[in-house]
């Protein structure tokens, strides 16, 4: 091109946009549609591959997890009740806080057995409810002698902390909620959503307008 035809006052671009961003996995340039993996740009091919290898949740997995978790909650509640009675008889009632950790861990781990996709918010909430019920039933049953009460009354124990508040037993209510909270924390951690999160698709538009 002759030097007298050069124009330094205007930049001209081709019709194809330049790929300014690249896939974090394969490195290919991204033009148009893309996805995000934990906020990192990902091409459609890699996003499809990731979705195929990541664990998937399903209704069957959830209900199987719920059934296993319920069995674990009943079993751990009975064992925790026995542990609390033994320790409170020896003046070590507060030491059973470690038992609450065990209850939460057993329920969370048991629910995970349902499958690799058994993680996420609904699993956390379900496990939290089971752990709360398991611990409150165990503690109230141990303190008030559940062996002398009809079996059907066990189902009322989870509302015990609320009832105790209304009758002025604030410290006892907070005691129960504190122990339940310890167990719930562990189930919440165990059933946290998978670390890899894929979102999209989104569209990326690179500037092609001439710069004056």
Secondary structure as the mmCIF struct_conf table of DSSP 4:
data_model
#
loop_
_struct_conf.conf_type_id
_struct_conf.id
_struct_conf.beg_label_comp_id
_struct_conf.beg_label_asym_id
_struct_conf.beg_label_seq_id
_struct_conf.end_label_comp_id
_struct_conf.end_label_asym_id
_struct_conf.end_label_seq_id
HELX_RH_3T_P HELX_RH_3T_P1 UNK A 3 UNK A 5
TURN_TY1_P TURN_TY1_P1 UNK A 8 UNK A 9
STRN STRN1 UNK A 11 UNK A 11
BEND BEND1 UNK A 15 UNK A 16
HELX_LH_PP_P HELX_LH_PP_P1 UNK A 17 UNK A 18
STRN STRN2 UNK A 21 UNK A 22
TURN_TY1_P TURN_TY1_P2 UNK A 24 UNK A 26
STRN STRN3 UNK A 29 UNK A 30
STRN STRN4 UNK A 32 UNK A 37
TURN_TY1_P TURN_TY1_P3 UNK A 38 UNK A 39
STRN STRN5 UNK A 40 UNK A 42
HELX_RH_AL_P HELX_RH_AL_P1 UNK A 44 UNK A 53
BEND BEND2 UNK A 54 UNK A 54
HELX_RH_AL_P HELX_RH_AL_P2 UNK A 59 UNK A 89
TURN_TY1_P TURN_TY1_P4 UNK A 90 UNK A 91
HELX_RH_3T_P HELX_RH_3T_P2 UNK A 93 UNK A 96
HELX_RH_AL_P HELX_RH_AL_P3 UNK A 97 UNK A 112
TURN_TY1_P TURN_TY1_P5 UNK A 113 UNK A 114
TURN_TY1_P TURN_TY1_P6 UNK A 116 UNK A 117
BEND BEND3 UNK A 120 UNK A 120
HELX_RH_AL_P HELX_RH_AL_P4 UNK A 121 UNK A 144
TURN_TY1_P TURN_TY1_P7 UNK A 145 UNK A 145
HELX_RH_3T_P HELX_RH_3T_P3 UNK A 146 UNK A 148
BEND BEND4 UNK A 149 UNK A 149
HELX_RH_3T_P HELX_RH_3T_P4 UNK A 151 UNK A 159
HELX_RH_AL_P HELX_RH_AL_P5 UNK A 160 UNK A 166
TURN_TY1_P TURN_TY1_P8 UNK A 167 UNK A 168
HELX_RH_AL_P HELX_RH_AL_P6 UNK A 170 UNK A 190
TURN_TY1_P TURN_TY1_P9 UNK A 191 UNK A 191
HELX_LH_PP_P HELX_LH_PP_P2 UNK A 192 UNK A 194
BEND BEND5 UNK A 195 UNK A 195
STRN STRN6 UNK A 198 UNK A 204
BEND BEND6 UNK A 209 UNK A 209
HELX_LH_PP_P HELX_LH_PP_P3 UNK A 210 UNK A 210
STRN STRN7 UNK A 211 UNK A 211
#
